[in-house]
Amino acid sequence: MHPNEAHFQAPKDMAETSTLTIATWNVEWATPGSDRGSRCAAVLADARADIIVATEGFRDLLPPDGYTVDAGPDWGYPLKRGRRKVIVWSRFPLILELVGDVGGTRGRLVMATVTTPHAPIRIIGVCIPWHEAHVRSGRRDAQPWSEHMDYLDRLQSLLGGLDDDVPTVIAGDFNQRIPRVRQPIRVFDRLREVLSGWTVHTAGAQPNGPHIDHIATDARLGCETVGDWSAADQRGRLSDHAGVACRITFTNAAARRSVMVAPIAGQDQPKQADTASTNMAPAAPDGGLAAEGPTAPPPRSQSEDRLTPALRAEIEAILRRSSDGLEHGASFRLREQGLTDAEIAAARGVKENSNRVWLRSLDAMLDGYLPKSKTAAEKNSYGYRELLNHARTEALDRYITSQLRKLQELNPAVRIAPLHTRPYQYRVPTRRTKPESQVKNDPCPECGTLHAGEC
């Protein structure tokens, strides 16, 4: 059944409810008519959404039987015909309210009102700049994360002046994972401040996540289900992002306390939020927020082979206090300071290629997935084995053992035992120089340098 066929007339003493499906996807400039573009267009059509927020796309990728508005062609980079950072498509009529035209929002924000059969709904389509926007490309006048933070400042001002009577959705490319993964704490905390009073339904783990494309609503809207789709199909790559969709509900129930929360897990069951690391409230069975105090429902039990937000928070806490001899921990702490991959390699005195290996392994551990090669499996096991050197909960102990057993299936060399780590940080050895008395006075004709002995 299509969501719009599910309307019903509630008794006057009950909240009136209707549903809409909202989807968002960054299609990475897939060109209409190309093989990849045609496949992306088919995915968007198959989503059967009532409203779509497409980022880094073209209007012609969207279904032909609807209405569209966009954020304009200019976001400070060379103009390319038809490209838009944000496009809002709706099967219902749209009224354009504003587009971003200053600072980080220029060409990256559009706000419109959708006149649905049930009630008007406001859509704010966003494409928050990535951390390197206008740093080494475009205008080249920014610092890492500066355009992103400017956007959040302007978005907060916009949200503060909205008419509270119109239910509102924010959807698009947030360029941040929720809960936080790599982004600096200050950047994630700023996003939380801006979205105080909003619910991010696409936060946390999804079958094809975690995501940086998100859908958030104010307290006048609930969420029945959350779904996503892969960044690839049977024929190969579609985009560098996976897509997400939510079935949201209208209700006139009194607004409950709203904070950023974890998403609905799977299709219809709420999932406990990562309260340990992000102060997010757990979701209630009706898709809203759990009540505070002893009346709140207990968290669901989790399978021992699934990385929950609470387990991830515990892993992060251990990595913060691990020795410098552990590559996973050293890299994690530098990432938290906001360093780029190249800066992490320089700070640790290691080669960039070697550093990338450990960063990929760190990502795998924090996202809860396993590498595929034998070599990567063994390196990934070092992170879990280091965790065994620290005090931990029984739940984390079971999870670590489960992951190590899976890695052992990939590579029998993997051990399920605490890792003996160095007490010092590993660095690329420096070349020893010969005493001056042993060095030639004239440059070597072969290599042009001064050294003792033959070249």
N, C-alpha and C positions, 0 to 999 in steps of 0.2 A: 504493500500500500504506500502510495506517495504521502509524504508528511502532511500536505495540505488537504488530504481526504480524511484526516483524523479529527476534524473539528467536531465539537459537541457542545450542547447547550447545558451548562451547569445550573443547578438550582441557585436561586438568588442568595442563599445563605452560604454558598461555596464560592471559592475563587474561580473566575472564568479562566480557562486555559486553552491555548492553541499552540501549535508547533510550527517551526520553520527549520529548514536545514541550511546551515551556513558553512561554506568551505573556503579554504584559502590555500594557495600554493604559489611558491616562487618557481616559475618555469624556466628560469635561466636563459631568457632571450630565445626560446625555441621559435623558429621562423615559421609562420603559417605556410602550409603547402609543402614544407620539407618533410622528410620521413619522421624525424623526431617531433616536429611541430604537429603533424597529423596524429601521432600517437598521444601526445600531450592533450590535444583537443579532444580525443576520444575519451581519455581518462576524466577530463572535466565534465564532459557530457554524461558519462556513466555515473558520476557522483549524484546526479539528479538533485542538485542543490537549488534552493530558492534564491540564494544570494551567494555570489562568488567574489572573493577579493583575490585577484591575480596580481602578483608582483613580478617585476622584470619580464614583462610580457607585451603582447600585441592584442588589440581588440579582436582581431579575426580568429584568435584561438578559442574565444568564448562562444557559447551557443548562439545561433543567429536569432532565436526567438525571444529576445529580452531587451533590456535597456542598459546603457552603460554611461558612466562618467569616469574621468581619469584625472590624475594630478598634474597633467601637463608634461611637455616634452623636455623641460630644461631643469636639470639638477646639478649644473655646474660642470658637466662633462660634454665632450663633443656631441652635437645633436645627430641622431640617426633616425631616419624617417620611420614613423610608426611605433617606435619604442616608448614605453611608458613604465615608470617605476611602480605605479599603483593604478589599477583599474578596478572599479566596482561594477559588477554585472548583477542585474536582478530580473527575475521574470515578472516583477511588478513595477509600475512606474516609479521613477526616481526624480527627486528634486535636489539639484546641486546646492549645497549650502556654502562651502568654501573649499579652497585648495591652499596648500602650503605655499607661501611665496617669499618667506624670509628664512635666513639661517639654514639650519639642518633640515627644516621641513620643506624647503623649496623643491617642488616637483616630486615630493615623497609623501604627501599627505593629502587626502581628499575626504570630505565629509558630505554625506547626502542623507536625505530622508526617503525611506521606502514606504509607499502607501500600500501596505498589505491588506488583505480582506479583513483581518482581525483588528489591527490598529497600526498607526504609524510606528516605525522603528528607525532609529538613527544608526547609520553605519559609518564608522571612522576607519578608512583604509589606510594602513601605515606601511612604510618600508623604512625602518629606522636604520641609519647608516651603519655599515660595518666599521670595525675599529680602525681600518686603514683608509677610510674615505678621505680624499683630498690630501693625503699625506705624501705619497710618492706618485700620484696621478691626479688628473683633474686640475684643480687650482693650485695644488701643492702648497697650501698655506695653513695646513692643519697639523695637529699633533695626534698620536694614536688615541682614539676614543673621544676626541674633542667634539667632532661633529655628532657623534652618538649622544653625548651628554647635552649638547646644545638642543638637539631634537627633543630629548626628554624634558628639558626645561620648558620648551615651547608647548609640548603636549600637555604638561601639567597645567599651564596657564589656560589652554583651551578647555580642558576638562573642568576646570574650576568655574568657568563661565557658562556651562551648559544649562539648558532648561531641564530641570529635574523631572518634568512630567513626561518626557519622551524616553522610553526604554532605549538603551544604547549598547552597541556592540563595537569593540575594537578588534580588528582582524588584520592580519598581514604578517610581514617578515619583521620579527622583533630583534633579530640578530643577537639573541641571548637565549641560552638554555635555562629552563626552570625545572628543578632547582639548579643552582649555579654549578658550572663545570669549569671552564677555563677563564671566564671573564673575571677581571679584578673585583674584589669584594665591594669596593666603592661604587663600581658601575652597577653591579647587581642590586646593591642597597638602594641606589637611586631609582632604579626601575620599580622596586617595591614601594618606595615612597610615592612615586607618580601613580601607581595602581592601587594605592590604599583605598579600600572600599569597592574594589573590583574582584571578580573571580576569574582566574585564568584556567579554563577548563581543559586545556591541552597540555598542562604542565606534567612533568614526570614521565615515567616509562610508558610507551605505547608499543604495539607490535613492530612498527617500523621507525620508532623513535630512539632516543629523545629528539625533540624538535626545536627549531628556532622560529618556525612559523606557528603563530598562536591565535587563539580566539578567546577573548575576554568579554564579560558582560557585567553590567551593573546589577544592583540588587533587585531590579524589576523583571529580571529574566533568569530563568533557571536552565538547567541542561539535563536532558534525558539520556543521551548517549554521546559518546565520543568515538570516532573512528579515524583511521589514517590509511595511507597507501604508500607504496614503496617509491623510491626515486628511480627504479628500473622496472622494466617489464621483461617478458620472455625473450624479447629481441635485443635487449641491452639497456643502456643508460637513457633515462628520460630527463633528469635534472640533477643538480647538486643538492636539492632539497627533497624531502618527502612531503606529502600533502596531508592536511588534516580537515576534518569536518565534524560539526556538532549539530545535534538536533536540540534546539533551544525551545523553551516554553515561555509564553506570556502568562503572567499571573498578577492579580491585584492584591495578593497577600502582603501583609506589612513587611517592610524591608527588614531583613535580619542583619546582624553584624557581619560585614564583609571584609575579608582579607584575601590575599592570594592563597589559593588552595591547590592541592594535587588534583589530577584529573580523574574522571571516571575510568576505572580500569576495564579493559576489554570493551564490552558494548553496553553493559547496564549495571555494573556493580561499582560502588564508590571505593576509592582507595585512600588509605591513610596518607596524610601529607608528611613531608619531612620537617616535623616540628623541631627536631634536634638542631638542624643546621640553618633553617630559614624562618623559624617562628610561624610556620603556616598552620592553619587550623585543619583538622581532619574533616573530610566530607561526610555529610549525613546521608542516610539511605535514600532520601528523596532528591539527592543531587544538590542540596543546599549545604549549609554549614551545621556542624554538630553543636549542640548546646554546650555551654561551659559548665564545669562542675561535675558532680557524680552522676547526673542524668545523661551525660554524653555516652554514646554507644562505644563499646570497647573496640579496639582495632581488630581487623580480621587477622587470622593466623596466616602466615606466609609459608610457601614451600621453601625447603632448605636450599634449593638450587636457584632461587630467584633473588636478585639484588633489590631489596626494598630501600626506600629513602632513609630509613633508620639505620640500616646496615651500611649504606654508603656514607652517612654522616660519621659513623663509628670508624670506618676505614680512613676517612679524611682526617679525623682527629689523631689517629695513629701515625699517619704520614707526616703530620705537622711536627711530631715529636721524635721521629725516627732519626737514626744517625746519618751523618753526611756520606757514609760509605754506601748507602742504599740509593741507587740511581732513581728509583721511583719516587722516594721521599724527597730527595734533593730537587728533582725536577718539579714536583708538585708545589713545593714551597716557593720556588722562583716564579712559577706560573701565578700563584696567588698574589704575588707582588706586581703582576701586570706585565712581566717581561715577555717579549716575543720568543719564538723558538730559537732564532739566531742569537738573541741576547742571552737566552738560557745557556746555550752552548758556550758562548764567550765567557759568561760568569763562572761556569764550571770548568773552563779550560779544556773542553773536549771538542772533537770534530763534530761538525753539524750533522753529517750522515749518521754517526754513532748516536748522537743525541736524539735524532728523529726516531731511531729504533726504540729507545726507552720511552719517548713521549707517546708513541703509538701503543706501546704496552701499557702505559699508564691510562690512556684513554680506554683501552679494553677493560682494564680492571674497574675503572670508575663507571663505565657504562654497562658492565655485567655481561659482556660477550667474550667469546674465546677466539684467539687467533687460529689460523688454518695450517700454518707450516710448522714443522717440527722445531726448527730453530726459534721461531717466535713463541711457540708454546713453552719452551724451556725458559726463555727470558721472562715471559709473563708469570711463570711459576715463582720466580724470585720475589716478586712483589707479595704474593700470597704467603710465601714461606717467611718473609720478614714479619708479616703480621702475627705469626705464631710466636714471635719473641716478646710480644706485649700482652698486657692484661686485656681481656676481651670478654664479651658476653657469650653465653652458650649458643645463641642464635648465630653470631658471627663465626664461631668455631665450626659449627655444622656447615655453614656456607663455604668457608675456606676449604674444608676437607672435600666438599662436593666439587668445587672448582678444580682443586688439585687432582682429584681422581679423573676428571674429564681431560685435563691437560696430560695426565699420564697415559690416557688412551691414545692421545695424539703423538706423544713422545715418551716411550718407556723410560727414558733417562730422567724424567721428572721425579723428584723425591717428595714425599709427604713428611717433611721434617722441618724444624726451624732452620732458618738460613743463618750461616755464620758470616756476618757482614764485617767489612772493614770499619774501624773506628774513625777513619779519616776519609776525606773526599778523594775519589779517583780523579787523576788528571793525566793528560798526555805528557809523557816524560820529556823533559827538556834535554837538548843535546849538550853533552859536556864539551867544554872547550879545552884544547891543549894548552899547557903552560907556554908562555911566550918563547921560552928557550927552545921549545921543540917545534916551533912554527917557522916555516920558510920566510925569508925576508922579501921574496918576490912572488907575485901572484902566480898560481899554477896556470900553465898555458892551456890546460884542458878545461878547467871549470872557472878560472878567473878569480879564485879565492885563495887566501893564505891558509895553508894547512901543513902538517908534518907528513913525511912519507910520500909515496906515490898516490896519484889520484885513483 
